């Protein structure tokens, strides 16, 4: 019985650790909980969000200084979302495939 309770507690702790943090709803403290987001970045995110909510990851990357595709992918892997969605960068393979299909049509 004790092992089951311990396992349940461990599972709940892991779930909380990887809970999604949406940039349009999170507090500065919640944003600081994402590895790589410091006080300056979290303050900038909140300030930009006050102007208007982030529409998508591209909007987030364009408006937050120092965040590019690699950083966005790292943030997303740690549970950050924009409007409830995770970051999915276009790969070179996908881009080339789309270009070839477009050229053929």
N, CA, C and O atoms as a GROMACS GRO file, in nm:
protein
  420
    1UNK      N    1   0.082  -0.119   0.000
    1UNK     CA    2   0.000   0.000   0.000
    1UNK      C    3   0.086   0.126   0.000
    1UNK      O    4   0.060   0.222  -0.072
    2UNK      N    5   0.191   0.122   0.083
    2UNK     CA    6   0.281   0.237   0.090
    2UNK      C    7   0.349   0.262  -0.044
    2UNK      O    8   0.365   0.377  -0.085
    3UNK      N    9   0.389   0.154  -0.112
    3UNK     CA   10   0.454   0.169  -0.242
    3UNK      C   11   0.360   0.231  -0.345
    3UNK      O   12   0.402   0.314  -0.426
    4UNK      N   13   0.233   0.192  -0.340
    4UNK     CA   14   0.136   0.249  -0.433
    4UNK      C   15   0.119   0.398  -0.409
    4UNK      O   16   0.112   0.476  -0.504
    5UNK      N   17   0.113   0.438  -0.284
    5UNK     CA   18   0.100   0.581  -0.252
    5UNK      C   19   0.226   0.658  -0.294
    5UNK      O   20   0.217   0.768  -0.347
    6UNK      N   21   0.340   0.599  -0.270
    6UNK     CA   22   0.465   0.662  -0.309
    6UNK      C   23   0.473   0.677  -0.462
    6UNK      O   24   0.516   0.780  -0.512
    7UNK      N   25   0.432   0.574  -0.534
    7UNK     CA   26   0.432   0.578  -0.680
    7UNK      C   27   0.334   0.683  -0.730
    7UNK      O   28   0.366   0.758  -0.823
    8UNK      N   29   0.217   0.690  -0.670
    8UNK     CA   30   0.118   0.790  -0.709
    8UNK      C   31   0.172   0.931  -0.686
    8UNK      O   32   0.157   1.019  -0.771
    9UNK      N   33   0.234   0.953  -0.571
    9UNK     CA   34   0.290   1.084  -0.540
    9UNK      C   35   0.401   1.121  -0.639
    9UNK      O   36   0.407   1.235  -0.685
   10UNK      N   37   0.486   1.025  -0.671
   10UNK     CA   38   0.594   1.050  -0.767
   10UNK      C   39   0.538   1.085  -0.904
   10UNK      O   40   0.587   1.177  -0.970
   11UNK      N   41   0.435   1.014  -0.947
   11UNK     CA   42   0.373   1.041  -1.077
   11UNK      C   43   0.310   1.180  -1.080
   11UNK      O   44   0.320   1.251  -1.179
   12UNK      N   45   0.244   1.217  -0.972
   12UNK     CA   46   0.182   1.349  -0.965
   12UNK      C   47   0.288   1.460  -0.967
   12UNK      O   48   0.267   1.565  -1.027
   13UNK      N   49   0.400   1.436  -0.901
   13UNK     CA   50   0.508   1.535  -0.898
   13UNK      C   51   0.567   1.554  -1.037
   13UNK      O   52   0.594   1.667  -1.078
   14UNK      N   53   0.586   1.445  -1.108
   14UNK     CA   54   0.639   1.455  -1.245
   14UNK      C   55   0.542   1.528  -1.335
   14UNK      O   56   0.583   1.610  -1.418
   15UNK      N   57   0.414   1.500  -1.320
   15UNK     CA   58   0.313   1.568  -1.400
   15UNK      C   59   0.313   1.717  -1.377
   15UNK      O   60   0.299   1.796  -1.470
   16UNK      N   61   0.330   1.757  -1.251
   16UNK     CA   62   0.334   1.900  -1.219
   16UNK      C   63   0.461   1.964  -1.272
   16UNK      O   64   0.459   2.080  -1.313
   17UNK      N   65   0.570   1.890  -1.271
   17UNK     CA   66   0.697   1.945  -1.320
   17UNK      C   67   0.694   1.974  -1.469
   17UNK      O   68   0.761   2.066  -1.516
   18UNK      N   69   0.617   1.896  -1.544
   18UNK     CA   70   0.610   1.914  -1.689
   18UNK      C   71   0.478   1.978  -1.732
   18UNK      O   72   0.440   1.967  -1.849
   19UNK      N   73   0.411   2.045  -1.641
   19UNK     CA   74   0.285   2.111  -1.675
   19UNK      C   75   0.313   2.223  -1.773
   19UNK      O   76   0.415   2.291  -1.766
   20UNK      N   77   0.222   2.241  -1.865
   20UNK     CA   78   0.238   2.344  -1.967
   20UNK      C   79   0.230   2.484  -1.905
   20UNK      O   80   0.149   2.510  -1.816
   21UNK      N   81   0.316   2.570  -1.952
   21UNK     CA   82   0.318   2.710  -1.910
   21UNK      C   83   0.290   2.792  -2.034
   21UNK      O   84   0.376   2.807  -2.120
   22UNK      N   85   0.168   2.846  -2.044
   22UNK     CA   86   0.131   2.924  -2.161
   22UNK      C   87   0.177   3.069  -2.143
   22UNK      O   88   0.146   3.132  -2.042
   23UNK      N   89   0.251   3.121  -2.240
   23UNK     CA   90   0.307   3.256  -2.228
   23UNK      C   91   0.199   3.363  -2.222
   23UNK      O   92   0.225   3.474  -2.175
   24UNK      N   93   0.079   3.333  -2.268
   24UNK     CA   94  -0.029   3.431  -2.264
   24UNK      C   95  -0.102   3.434  -2.129
   24UNK      O   96  -0.185   3.521  -2.106
   25UNK      N   97  -0.071   3.338  -2.041
   25UNK     CA   98  -0.142   3.330  -1.914
   25UNK      C   99  -0.050   3.323  -1.793
   25UNK      O  100  -0.093   3.353  -1.682
   26UNK      N  101   0.074   3.285  -1.811
   26UNK     CA  102   0.165   3.260  -1.700
   26UNK      C  103   0.212   3.388  -1.632
   26UNK      O  104   0.225   3.493  -1.695
   27UNK      N  105   0.238   3.375  -1.503
   27UNK     CA  106   0.296   3.487  -1.428
   27UNK      C  107   0.446   3.491  -1.455
   27UNK      O  108   0.502   3.398  -1.514
   28UNK      N  109   0.510   3.600  -1.411
   28UNK     CA  110   0.655   3.610  -1.428
   28UNK      C  111   0.725   3.496  -1.354
   28UNK      O  112   0.823   3.441  -1.403
   29UNK      N  113   0.674   3.460  -1.237
   29UNK     CA  114   0.735   3.351  -1.159
   29UNK      C  115   0.724   3.217  -1.232
   29UNK      O  116   0.818   3.138  -1.232
   30UNK      N  117   0.609   3.192  -1.295
   30UNK     CA  118   0.592   3.068  -1.371
   30UNK      C  119   0.685   3.066  -1.492
   30UNK      O  120   0.743   2.962  -1.525
   31UNK      N  121   0.700   3.179  -1.558
   31UNK     CA  122   0.790   3.187  -1.672
   31UNK      C  123   0.935   3.166  -1.629
   31UNK      O  124   1.012   3.102  -1.700
   32UNK      N  125   0.972   3.220  -1.512
   32UNK     CA  126   1.107   3.201  -1.458
   32UNK      C  127   1.136   3.054  -1.430
   32UNK      O  128   1.252   3.014  -1.425
   33UNK      N  129   1.034   2.975  -1.412
   33UNK     CA  130   1.051   2.832  -1.386
   33UNK      C  131   1.097   2.754  -1.507
   33UNK      O  132   1.142   2.641  -1.494
   34UNK      N  133   1.088   2.813  -1.625
   34UNK     CA  134   1.136   2.750  -1.747
   34UNK      C  135   1.286   2.774  -1.756
   34UNK      O  136   1.332   2.888  -1.749
   35UNK      N  137   1.363   2.666  -1.772
   35UNK     CA  138   1.508   2.678  -1.781
   35UNK      C  139   1.545   2.764  -1.901
   35UNK      O  140   1.501   2.740  -2.013
   36UNK      N  141   1.626   2.866  -1.876
   36UNK     CA  142   1.669   2.957  -1.982
   36UNK      C  143   1.592   3.088  -1.983
   36UNK      O  144   1.632   3.183  -2.049
   37UNK      N  145   1.481   3.092  -1.910
   37UNK     CA  146   1.404   3.216  -1.899
   37UNK      C  147   1.440   3.280  -1.766
   37UNK      O  148   1.409   3.227  -1.659
   38UNK      N  149   1.506   3.392  -1.773
   38UNK     CA  150   1.544   3.464  -1.652
   38UNK      C  151   1.450   3.580  -1.626
   38UNK      O  152   1.352   3.599  -1.699
   39UNK      N  153   1.479   3.656  -1.524
   39UNK     CA  154   1.392   3.770  -1.489
   39UNK      C  155   1.375   3.871  -1.602
   39UNK      O  156   1.266   3.924  -1.622
   40UNK      N  157   1.481   3.899  -1.675
   40UNK     CA  158   1.472   3.998  -1.784
   40UNK      C  159   1.380   3.948  -1.895
   40UNK      O  160   1.298   4.023  -1.947
   41UNK      N  161   1.394   3.821  -1.930
   41UNK     CA  162   1.310   3.764  -2.037
   41UNK      C  163   1.165   3.754  -1.993
   41UNK      O  164   1.074   3.786  -2.070
   42UNK      N  165   1.142   3.710  -1.871
   42UNK     CA  166   1.004   3.697  -1.824
   42UNK      C  167   0.936   3.834  -1.815
   42UNK      O  168   0.817   3.847  -1.845
   43UNK      N  169   1.012   3.937  -1.775
   43UNK     CA  170   0.958   4.073  -1.771
   43UNK      C  171   0.924   4.121  -1.912
   43UNK      O  172   0.820   4.184  -1.932
   44UNK      N  173   1.010   4.092  -2.009
   44UNK     CA  174   0.984   4.130  -2.148
   44UNK      C  175   0.862   4.057  -2.203
   44UNK      O  176   0.780   4.116  -2.273
   45UNK      N  177   0.849   3.929  -2.171
   45UNK     CA  178   0.733   3.852  -2.218
   45UNK      C  179   0.604   3.913  -2.166
   45UNK      O  180   0.509   3.932  -2.241
   46UNK      N  181   0.601   3.943  -2.036
   46UNK     CA  182   0.480   4.001  -1.976
   46UNK      C  183   0.450   4.139  -2.035
   46UNK      O  184   0.335   4.171  -2.061
   47UNK      N  185   0.554   4.220  -2.057
   47UNK     CA  186   0.536   4.354  -2.115
   47UNK      C  187   0.480   4.344  -2.257
   47UNK      O  188   0.389   4.419  -2.292
   48UNK      N  189   0.534   4.254  -2.337
   48UNK     CA  190   0.485   4.236  -2.474
   48UNK      C  191   0.343   4.181  -2.476
   48UNK      O  192   0.261   4.218  -2.560
   49UNK      N  193   0.315   4.093  -2.382
   49UNK     CA  194   0.181   4.034  -2.374
   49UNK      C  195   0.077   4.139  -2.339
   49UNK      O  196  -0.038   4.129  -2.383
   50UNK      N  197   0.116   4.240  -2.260
   50UNK     CA  198   0.022   4.347  -2.225
   50UNK      C  199  -0.016   4.428  -2.349
   50UNK      O  200  -0.128   4.478  -2.357
   51UNK      N  201   0.075   4.441  -2.445
   51UNK     CA  202   0.045   4.511  -2.569
   51UNK      C  203  -0.058   4.434  -2.649
   51UNK      O  204  -0.157   4.490  -2.696
   52UNK      N  205  -0.034   4.304  -2.664
   52UNK     CA  206  -0.130   4.212  -2.727
   52UNK      C  207  -0.079   4.070  -2.704
   52UNK      O  208   0.042   4.046  -2.696
   53UNK      N  209  -0.172   3.977  -2.693
   53UNK     CA  210  -0.133   3.838  -2.670
   53UNK      C  211  -0.054   3.786  -2.789
   53UNK      O  212  -0.068   3.835  -2.901
   54UNK      N  213   0.028   3.686  -2.762
   54UNK     CA  214   0.105   3.623  -2.869
   54UNK      C  215   0.012   3.534  -2.949
   54UNK      O  216  -0.061   3.453  -2.892
   55UNK      N  217   0.014   3.549  -3.081
   55UNK     CA  218  -0.075   3.472  -3.169
   55UNK      C  219  -0.026   3.330  -3.189
   55UNK      O  220  -0.104   3.235  -3.192
   56UNK      N  221   0.106   3.316  -3.203
   56UNK     CA  222   0.166   3.185  -3.229
   56UNK      C  223   0.316   3.195  -3.198
   56UNK      O  224   0.365   3.299  -3.155
   57UNK      N  225   0.387   3.085  -3.221
   57UNK     CA  226   0.529   3.083  -3.192
   57UNK      C  227   0.608   3.183  -3.278
   57UNK      O  228   0.703   3.244  -3.230
   58UNK      N  229   0.570   3.200  -3.403
   58UNK     CA  230   0.641   3.295  -3.490
   58UNK      C  231   0.628   3.437  -3.435
   58UNK      O  232   0.724   3.514  -3.436
   59UNK      N  233   0.510   3.471  -3.386
   59UNK     CA  234   0.487   3.602  -3.325
   59UNK      C  235   0.573   3.616  -3.200
   59UNK      O  236   0.633   3.721  -3.177
   60UNK      N  237   0.578   3.512  -3.118
   60UNK     CA  238   0.659   3.512  -2.996
   60UNK      C  239   0.807   3.534  -3.030
   60UNK      O  240   0.873   3.617  -2.968
   61UNK      N  241   0.858   3.459  -3.126
   61UNK     CA  242   0.999   3.469  -3.166
   61UNK      C  243   1.030   3.609  -3.219
   61UNK      O  244   1.137   3.664  -3.190
   62UNK      N  245   0.938   3.666  -3.296
   62UNK     CA  246   0.961   3.798  -3.354
   62UNK      C  247   0.962   3.908  -3.248
   62UNK      O  248   1.034   4.007  -3.262
   63UNK      N  249   0.885   3.891  -3.142
   63UNK     CA  250   0.870   3.998  -3.043
   63UNK      C  251   0.961   3.985  -2.921
   63UNK      O  252   0.981   4.084  -2.850
   64UNK      N  253   1.016   3.869  -2.897
   64UNK     CA  254   1.101   3.850  -2.778
   64UNK      C  255   1.247   3.843  -2.820
   64UNK      O  256   1.289   3.746  -2.884
   65UNK      N  257   1.322   3.944  -2.784
   65UNK     CA  258   1.464   3.954  -2.820
   65UNK      C  259   1.541   3.836  -2.760
   65UNK      O  260   1.525   3.801  -2.643
   66UNK      N  261   1.625   3.776  -2.843
   66UNK     CA  262   1.709   3.666  -2.798
   66UNK      C  263   1.648   3.529  -2.814
   66UNK      O  264   1.713   3.428  -2.784
   67UNK      N  265   1.524   3.522  -2.860
   67UNK     CA  266   1.459   3.393  -2.880
   67UNK      C  267   1.451   3.365  -3.029
   67UNK      O  268   1.389   3.438  -3.106
   68UNK      N  269   1.515   3.256  -3.068
   68UNK     CA  270   1.510   3.209  -3.207
   68UNK      C  271   1.447   3.071  -3.210
   68UNK      O  272   1.386   3.028  -3.112
   69UNK      N  273   1.463   3.002  -3.321
   69UNK     CA  274   1.402   2.870  -3.336
   69UNK      C  275   1.458   2.769  -3.237
   69UNK      O  276   1.382   2.691  -3.180
   70UNK      N  277   1.589   2.770  -3.216
   70UNK     CA  278   1.650   2.673  -3.123
   70UNK      C  279   1.604   2.697  -2.980
   70UNK      O  280   1.570   2.603  -2.908
   71UNK      N  281   1.601   2.823  -2.940
   71UNK     CA  282   1.558   2.856  -2.805
   71UNK      C  283   1.410   2.824  -2.788
   71UNK      O  284   1.369   2.772  -2.684
   72UNK      N  285   1.330   2.854  -2.889
   72UNK     CA  286   1.187   2.823  -2.882
   72UNK      C  287   1.165   2.673  -2.867
   72UNK      O  288   1.078   2.630  -2.791
   73UNK      N  289   1.243   2.593  -2.938
   73UNK     CA  290   1.232   2.448  -2.927
   73UNK      C  291   1.268   2.401  -2.787
   73UNK      O  292   1.204   2.311  -2.733
   74UNK      N  293   1.372   2.462  -2.727
   74UNK     CA  294   1.411   2.426  -2.590
   74UNK      C  295   1.302   2.463  -2.491
   74UNK      O  296   1.267   2.384  -2.404
   75UNK      N  297   1.248   2.584  -2.504
   75UNK     CA  298   1.141   2.627  -2.414
   75UNK      C  299   1.020   2.534  -2.427
   75UNK      O  300   0.962   2.494  -2.326
   76UNK      N  301   0.984   2.501  -2.548
   76UNK     CA  302   0.869   2.414  -2.573
   76UNK      C  303   0.890   2.275  -2.513
   76UNK      O  304   0.798   2.216  -2.457
   77UNK      N  305   1.012   2.224  -2.525
   77UNK     CA  306   1.043   2.092  -2.469
   77UNK      C  307   1.029   2.090  -2.317
   77UNK      O  308   1.007   1.985  -2.258
   78UNK      N  309   1.041   2.207  -2.255
   78UNK     CA  310   1.028   2.218  -2.110
   78UNK      C  311   0.886   2.250  -2.066
   78UNK      O  312   0.860   2.265  -1.947
   79UNK      N  313   0.794   2.259  -2.160
   79UNK     CA  314   0.654   2.279  -2.126
   79UNK      C  315   0.594   2.413  -2.163
   79UNK      O  316   0.476   2.437  -2.137
   80UNK      N  317   0.672   2.502  -2.224
   80UNK     CA  318   0.618   2.631  -2.264
   80UNK      C  319   0.530   2.614  -2.388
   80UNK      O  320   0.565   2.541  -2.480
   81UNK      N  321   0.417   2.683  -2.388
   81UNK     CA  322   0.328   2.683  -2.503
   81UNK      C  323   0.291   2.827  -2.538
   81UNK      O  324   0.302   2.917  -2.454
   82UNK      N  325   0.249   2.847  -2.660
   82UNK     CA  326   0.194   2.975  -2.703
   82UNK      C  327   0.053   2.946  -2.752
   82UNK      O  328   0.032   2.873  -2.848
   83UNK      N  329  -0.043   3.004  -2.682
   83UNK     CA  330  -0.184   2.982  -2.713
   83UNK      C  331  -0.217   2.832  -2.712
   83UNK      O  332  -0.298   2.784  -2.791
   84UNK      N  333  -0.153   2.760  -2.619
   84UNK     CA  334  -0.180   2.618  -2.602
   84UNK      C  335  -0.109   2.524  -2.697
   84UNK      O  336  -0.131   2.403  -2.692
   85UNK      N  337  -0.023   2.576  -2.783
   85UNK     CA  338   0.046   2.490  -2.879
   85UNK      C  339   0.196   2.484  -2.850
   85UNK      O  340   0.256   2.581  -2.803
   86UNK      N  341   0.254   2.368  -2.878
   86UNK     CA  342   0.399   2.352  -2.864
   86UNK      C  343   0.467   2.399  -2.991
   86UNK      O  344   0.404   2.415  -3.095
   87UNK      N  345   0.597   2.422  -2.981
   87UNK     CA  346   0.672   2.471  -3.095
   87UNK      C  347   0.710   2.356  -3.187
   87UNK      O  348   0.761   2.253  -3.143
   88UNK      N  349   0.684   2.374  -3.315
   88UNK     CA  350   0.722   2.275  -3.416
   88UNK      C  351   0.785   2.349  -3.532
   88UNK      O  352   0.716   2.407  -3.616
   89UNK      N  353   0.917   2.346  -3.534
   89UNK     CA  354   0.990   2.417  -3.640
   89UNK      C  355   0.981   2.340  -3.770
   89UNK      O  356   0.976   2.217  -3.771
   90UNK      N  357   0.978   2.412  -3.878
   90UNK     CA  358   0.980   2.348  -4.010
   90UNK      C  359   1.120   2.293  -4.034
   90UNK      O  360   1.218   2.365  -4.017
   91UNK      N  361   1.128   2.169  -4.072
   91UNK     CA  362   1.259   2.110  -4.099
   91UNK      C  363   1.298   2.137  -4.243
   91UNK      O  364   1.214   2.167  -4.327
   92UNK      N  365   1.427   2.127  -4.272
   92UNK     CA  366   1.474   2.150  -4.408
   92UNK      C  367   1.413   2.050  -4.505
   92UNK      O  368   1.381   2.085  -4.618
   93UNK      N  369   1.396   1.926  -4.460
   93UNK     CA  370   1.338   1.823  -4.546
   93UNK      C  371   1.196   1.860  -4.584
   93UNK      O  372   1.157   1.851  -4.701
   94UNK      N  373   1.117   1.902  -4.485
   94UNK     CA  374   0.979   1.939  -4.511
   94UNK      C  375   0.972   2.059  -4.604
   94UNK      O  376   0.888   2.062  -4.695
   95UNK      N  377   1.057   2.157  -4.584
   95UNK     CA  378   1.059   2.276  -4.667
   95UNK      C  379   1.093   2.240  -4.811
   95UNK      O  380   1.028   2.290  -4.904
   96UNK      N  381   1.193   2.156  -4.832
   96UNK     CA  382   1.231   2.115  -4.967
   96UNK      C  383   1.119   2.036  -5.034
   96UNK      O  384   1.093   2.054  -5.153
   97UNK      N  385   1.053   1.948  -4.959
   97UNK     CA  386   0.944   1.869  -5.014
   97UNK      C  387   0.830   1.959  -5.060
   97UNK      O  388   0.774   1.939  -5.167
   98UNK      N  389   0.797   2.059  -4.979
   98UNK     CA  390   0.690   2.152  -5.015
   98UNK      C  391   0.729   2.232  -5.138
   98UNK      O  392   0.646   2.254  -5.226
   99UNK      N  393   0.855   2.276  -5.147
   99UNK     CA  394   0.902   2.352  -5.263
   99UNK      C  395   0.894   2.267  -5.389
   99UNK      O  396   0.851   2.317  -5.494
  100UNK      N  397   0.934   2.141  -5.382
  100UNK     CA  398   0.929   2.055  -5.498
  100UNK      C  399   0.787   2.030  -5.545
  100UNK      O  400   0.760   2.031  -5.665
  101UNK      N  401   0.696   2.006  -5.451
  101UNK     CA  402   0.556   1.984  -5.486
  101UNK      C  403   0.497   2.107  -5.552
  101UNK      O  404   0.419   2.096  -5.646
  102UNK      N  405   0.536   2.225  -5.501
  102UNK     CA  406   0.486   2.351  -5.556
  102UNK      C  407   0.537   2.368  -5.699
  102UNK      O  408   0.463   2.410  -5.787
  103UNK      N  409   0.664   2.336  -5.720
  103UNK     CA  410   0.724   2.351  -5.854
  103UNK      C  411   0.660   2.254  -5.954
  103UNK      O  412   0.644   2.288  -6.071
  104UNK      N  413   0.623   2.136  -5.909
  104UNK     CA  414   0.563   2.037  -5.997
  104UNK      C  415   0.422   2.076  -6.038
  104UNK      O  416   0.377   2.042  -6.147
  105UNK      N  417   0.352   2.146  -5.950
  105UNK     CA  418   0.214   2.185  -5.981
  105UNK      C  419   0.215   2.307  -6.061
  105UNK      O  420   0.109   2.357  -6.098
   0.00000   0.00000   0.00000
